[in-house]
């Protein structure tokens, strides 16, 4: 059974930083694309960043470029999202997502809330 457990969310002031972590289990981590999504209440979920399987380069949404960094540790089955220069518009629930390289099946974590105060 695939499980994704996020941690690291919380309350931070504008301009501050947070580091989110997502510990995965029940899957062959290296063979999965790992992504972070976020969702603001009343809006659709949007991709924040993606760490591709098999060592391919990361991708970022425009709002994340230059401020957020996704990384993964395949020895710990964990993906991270370092978020710097946070702004109130970054307030959302952040979700960890694993997508099978071959199957395309997506698994979702339960999310961790991030609140950025002005």
Backbone bond lengths (Angstrom), bond angles and torsions (degrees), N, CA, C in turn:
res aa  C-N    CA-C-N  psi(-1)  N-CA   C-N-CA  omega(-1)  CA-C   N-CA-C  phi
1 X - - - 1.456 - - 1.530 109.12 -
2 X 1.324 115.19 125.91 1.458 119.81 -178.65 1.527 109.61 -77.45
3 X 1.316 114.76 132.32 1.453 120.09 175.26 1.518 109.32 -131.94
4 X 1.313 115.71 136.41 1.455 123.07 175.93 1.524 106.69 -126.12
5 X 1.312 116.27 121.94 1.460 120.73 -176.40 1.519 109.10 -121.62
6 X 1.322 115.54 113.25 1.463 120.80 179.95 1.524 110.69 -89.38
7 X 1.305 115.16 152.62 1.459 121.78 174.60 1.526 108.54 -153.17
8 X 1.330 115.37 165.95 1.458 119.84 174.46 1.512 115.03 104.68
9 X 1.314 117.54 -7.39 1.459 119.15 178.25 1.517 110.92 -72.30
10 X 1.344 114.77 170.94 1.454 119.03 179.24 1.507 111.93 161.33
11 X 1.307 114.42 -161.59 1.461 121.93 -179.04 1.525 109.53 -103.61
12 X 1.324 115.89 130.97 1.457 120.95 -179.79 1.526 108.46 -143.09
13 X 1.305 116.09 152.72 1.452 120.34 178.21 1.523 111.07 -81.68
14 X 1.299 115.21 156.51 1.453 120.83 177.05 1.526 110.28 -54.10
15 X 1.322 115.89 133.78 1.456 121.84 -177.08 1.517 114.03 91.49
16 X 1.318 116.84 -8.49 1.451 121.52 -178.66 1.513 113.28 -83.60
17 X 1.321 115.28 -174.83 1.461 122.30 -176.42 1.519 110.84 -131.70
18 X 1.310 114.56 153.47 1.461 122.49 171.78 1.522 107.61 -143.55
19 X 1.315 114.80 152.34 1.455 120.51 174.67 1.515 108.16 -123.22
20 X 1.313 115.77 116.28 1.452 121.03 176.75 1.521 109.87 -92.16
21 X 1.312 115.47 146.77 1.461 121.89 176.20 1.522 108.90 -126.74
22 X 1.303 114.88 151.31 1.467 120.78 176.19 1.514 107.70 -139.28
23 X 1.324 115.70 113.87 1.454 121.40 178.48 1.523 108.79 -95.39
24 X 1.328 115.96 125.09 1.457 121.41 -177.62 1.525 110.33 -105.81
25 X 1.321 116.01 149.00 1.451 121.61 174.43 1.520 108.21 -148.67
26 X 1.332 115.44 158.59 1.455 120.59 177.58 1.512 114.64 80.41
27 X 1.321 117.37 14.95 1.457 120.43 178.01 1.521 110.03 -147.23
28 X 1.341 115.14 162.73 1.455 120.62 174.46 1.515 106.73 -84.43
29 X 1.316 115.77 93.24 1.457 122.83 -167.24 1.521 112.84 -53.18
30 X 1.313 116.18 -43.72 1.466 119.53 -175.56 1.514 113.62 -62.74
31 X 1.317 117.25 -21.98 1.456 121.45 -178.31 1.516 114.00 -94.66
32 X 1.308 116.05 14.21 1.456 120.85 -179.29 1.523 110.79 -120.28
33 X 1.334 114.99 137.43 1.455 119.29 165.17 1.532 106.63 -71.11
34 X 1.315 116.72 137.37 1.450 120.65 177.98 1.526 108.65 -115.92
35 X 1.295 116.29 133.01 1.456 121.14 -175.24 1.519 111.37 -134.30
36 X 1.285 114.45 156.70 1.456 122.31 168.23 1.533 107.97 -115.34
37 X 1.311 114.81 129.63 1.457 122.65 171.90 1.523 107.56 -114.34
38 X 1.317 115.31 166.02 1.456 119.01 171.74 1.531 109.05 -142.82
39 X 1.310 113.98 156.81 1.457 119.48 179.46 1.516 110.33 -141.83
40 X 1.313 114.64 123.38 1.452 121.84 173.04 1.527 107.31 -89.56
41 X 1.317 118.55 139.08 1.470 119.61 179.21 1.523 112.03 -51.25
42 X 1.338 114.78 130.58 1.455 119.69 178.92 1.510 114.19 85.96
43 X 1.340 116.68 -2.11 1.456 120.16 179.94 1.525 109.70 -122.35
44 X 1.327 115.37 166.53 1.469 119.67 178.69 1.525 110.32 -78.75
45 X 1.307 114.59 157.62 1.456 119.43 175.51 1.518 109.76 -68.54
46 X 1.319 116.30 144.53 1.455 121.08 178.69 1.524 109.52 -133.06
47 X 1.325 113.86 149.44 1.455 119.81 178.68 1.522 109.49 -72.51
48 X 1.310 115.49 137.53 1.462 121.24 174.98 1.523 110.01 -100.66
49 X 1.332 115.47 -52.61 1.463 119.98 -175.98 1.517 109.02 -158.69
50 X 1.323 114.82 158.40 1.468 120.85 -176.90 1.515 109.42 -138.85
51 X 1.327 115.34 133.30 1.454 122.22 173.01 1.512 107.13 -114.02
52 X 1.322 116.37 110.40 1.451 120.43 -173.37 1.522 111.62 -73.83
53 X 1.318 114.70 156.46 1.463 121.06 176.64 1.517 110.39 -69.47
54 X 1.329 115.50 160.28 1.465 122.53 173.24 1.523 113.30 58.84
55 X 1.324 115.82 35.85 1.450 119.61 168.65 1.508 116.97 76.98
56 X 1.307 117.93 11.38 1.461 118.84 177.28 1.522 109.63 -74.72
57 X 1.327 115.83 159.34 1.457 121.19 -172.04 1.516 113.96 -67.35
58 X 1.342 118.16 158.08 1.455 121.63 178.50 1.527 111.78 -77.47
59 X 1.321 114.18 159.04 1.468 121.40 174.99 1.515 108.53 -129.16
60 X 1.335 115.41 149.48 1.455 120.89 -178.02 1.521 110.31 -134.51
61 X 1.313 114.73 147.02 1.458 118.91 168.32 1.518 107.96 -70.91
62 X 1.321 115.40 158.57 1.466 118.83 -174.30 1.533 112.22 -57.53
63 X 1.322 116.61 -38.30 1.462 118.25 -176.17 1.528 111.65 -70.17
64 X 1.319 116.76 -19.14 1.463 120.89 -177.42 1.535 112.98 -93.20
65 X 1.303 116.73 -20.85 1.465 120.19 -176.26 1.525 111.49 -60.70
66 X 1.319 115.16 130.94 1.457 120.35 178.75 1.512 114.48 84.87
67 X 1.330 117.98 -13.63 1.465 120.47 -179.27 1.527 112.48 -118.17
68 X 1.331 116.70 -34.76 1.455 121.68 -176.14 1.521 109.83 -110.96
69 X 1.333 115.65 147.61 1.458 120.90 177.33 1.513 109.22 -134.18
70 X 1.328 116.04 123.19 1.459 120.78 175.51 1.515 108.90 -97.71
71 X 1.310 115.98 140.42 1.461 120.64 176.91 1.517 107.98 -147.89
72 X 1.309 115.18 161.82 1.461 119.85 179.94 1.514 109.95 -140.42
73 X 1.306 114.39 148.93 1.458 121.15 175.89 1.524 106.17 -120.67
74 X 1.321 115.67 101.90 1.465 119.58 -176.63 1.526 112.59 -70.76
75 X 1.325 117.28 -14.20 1.463 119.59 176.68 1.527 111.05 -81.08
76 X 1.334 115.67 -20.14 1.467 120.37 -179.53 1.523 112.22 -112.73
77 X 1.334 116.45 1.07 1.477 121.07 -177.31 1.524 110.89 52.15
78 X 1.297 115.27 46.89 1.458 121.24 -175.46 1.520 110.43 -134.67
79 X 1.321 115.14 140.44 1.460 121.34 174.32 1.521 107.72 -120.04
80 X 1.317 115.14 146.29 1.449 121.37 -175.93 1.535 110.42 -123.42
81 X 1.312 114.66 156.76 1.456 120.11 170.57 1.524 107.61 -135.82
82 X 1.318 115.16 107.11 1.458 120.92 175.49 1.522 107.31 -86.64
83 X 1.318 116.39 123.09 1.453 121.00 -177.96 1.523 109.00 -119.00
84 X 1.302 115.70 118.68 1.464 122.03 -179.41 1.522 110.27 -116.74
85 X 1.316 115.09 162.90 1.465 121.70 179.32 1.538 110.41 48.75
86 X 1.301 114.93 49.85 1.464 119.69 -177.50 1.520 110.57 -68.06
87 X 1.319 114.05 145.70 1.454 122.38 179.79 1.528 109.76 -123.94
88 X 1.332 117.67 159.40 1.474 118.98 178.74 1.527 113.40 -54.55
89 X 1.334 117.70 -30.71 1.469 120.10 178.46 1.518 112.79 -67.42
90 X 1.323 117.12 -12.53 1.466 120.54 177.14 1.527 112.14 -83.58
91 X 1.307 116.79 -4.12 1.459 120.57 178.00 1.519 109.95 -62.68
92 X 1.331 115.90 122.78 1.465 121.50 -175.38 1.520 108.49 -175.89
93 X 1.317 115.61 172.78 1.459 121.07 166.76 1.530 106.63 -93.22
94 X 1.303 115.82 128.79 1.463 121.94 -177.49 1.527 108.99 -103.56
95 X 1.333 114.55 130.12 1.449 121.79 -176.24 1.520 111.07 -115.90
96 X 1.302 115.07 140.10 1.460 122.08 172.13 1.524 107.94 -93.67
97 X 1.315 115.82 136.21 1.470 121.01 -177.76 1.519 109.46 -133.52
98 X 1.314 116.08 134.74 1.461 122.35 174.24 1.516 108.59 -113.08
99 X 1.306 116.32 129.23 1.474 120.84 179.61 1.514 109.13 -122.52
100 X 1.311 116.61 124.10 1.455 120.89 -179.40 1.517 111.69 -63.19
101 X 1.330 116.70 132.87 1.473 120.94 -177.74 1.518 110.85 -61.87
102 X 1.332 117.24 -40.50 1.462 120.90 -177.85 1.529 111.98 -94.37
103 X 1.321 116.66 -39.61 1.465 119.71 -173.95 1.517 113.13 -82.22
104 X 1.343 115.96 -30.71 1.457 119.13 -174.36 1.515 113.75 75.50
105 X 1.326 117.05 2.07 1.464 120.27 179.91 1.518 109.16 -72.60
106 X 1.315 115.97 136.22 1.459 121.78 -179.83 1.520 110.91 -106.96
107 X 1.306 113.90 137.77 1.461 121.61 174.09 1.527 107.54 -118.91
108 X 1.332 115.48 140.46 1.462 121.00 -174.60 1.521 111.08 -118.52
109 X 1.322 115.24 141.81 1.449 119.90 168.35 1.521 109.50 -81.91
110 X 1.326 115.84 179.06 1.461 120.43 -177.51 1.521 112.90 -85.94
111 X 1.310 116.01 -13.31 1.452 120.02 176.00 1.511 113.34 96.38
112 X 1.331 114.49 154.40 1.455 121.43 174.89 1.527 107.59 -133.54
113 X 1.323 117.68 130.45 1.468 119.63 -175.63 1.520 112.09 -80.89
114 X 1.309 114.30 140.77 1.463 122.74 174.84 1.523 107.68 -123.70
115 X 1.310 115.57 127.16 1.459 121.06 177.57 1.522 108.86 -124.25
116 X 1.324 115.53 125.19 1.464 121.17 179.42 1.521 107.96 -113.57
117 X 1.309 114.97 117.63 1.467 119.67 -179.25 1.527 110.58 -91.79
118 X 1.302 115.45 149.09 1.469 120.14 -179.04 1.518 111.87 -87.47
